[in-house]
Amino acid sequence: MQGAARTRPDGAYAAALVICAALAIASAPWALAMPWLAFAFKPLATIVIIVFARQRRAGRADVRRWVLAGLVLSLGGDIALLWPKDGFLPGLVSFLFAHLAYLIGFTRDRRFAAARLPFALYAIVAGGILALLWPGVPGALRLPVAIYVVCLASMAAQAAVLWRGGAARGAVLALGGALFLLSDALLATNKFAAPLPAASLWILATYWAAQWCIAVWLAPRSLHPSKA
């Protein structure tokens, strides 16, 4: 029971995430207009998820390592995007590698595209998003954006493959993939198409919900560890 006592309840991490996320979102001009809150609490919100994921030690170690790598790369993207103009491309690349890390982790138990339907559906969704946003994407960013969308959609589709395959907590993982796609679609719409009202609220709320779902998918440590 001593090991269980040292394990912070999931609710404590969730509460810390909600507080950090709320303060980061409130930094926007439409809310408190206090940019320093974003610099302090946007990275901290993702760090909370990283710490939460690290303590979920059951299950396959290689899967956990790839998910943690994806979260750390996402943290790098969060920091880069604190400077929207100069940091957009570095942030895009950091999140691209985060999705690749997630994708590798999601293929440890089931091979890539083991079920075709999720990939077909996400290909349609991703193609529709690109078609709508393409006219507003600058020429220099079109190739990186297209590559990013393919990797993002593949990650979300593979998450759905695990759900369809009956993986433990597969539904929450599939939800995480879908929310990640939604978050980035909102971000791209706000940047390349038309400004969204209270954009940071919708973009960041869906983003951290997605990351939380991915972390929750990792097998939790047993509440009753053996005495060995």
Secondary structure, 3 states (H helix, E strand, C coil): CHHHHCCCCHHHHHHHHHHHHHHHHCCCCCCCCCHHHHHHHHHHHHHHHHHHHHCCCCCCHHHHHHHHHHHHHHHHHHHHCCCHHHHHHHHHHHHHHHHHHHHHHHCCCCCCCCCHHHHHHHHHHHHHHHHHHHHHCCHHHHHHHHHHHHHHHHHHHHHHHHHHCCCCCHHHHHHHHHHHHHHHHHHHHHHHHCCCCCHHHHHHHHHHHHHHHHHHHCCCCCCCCCCC
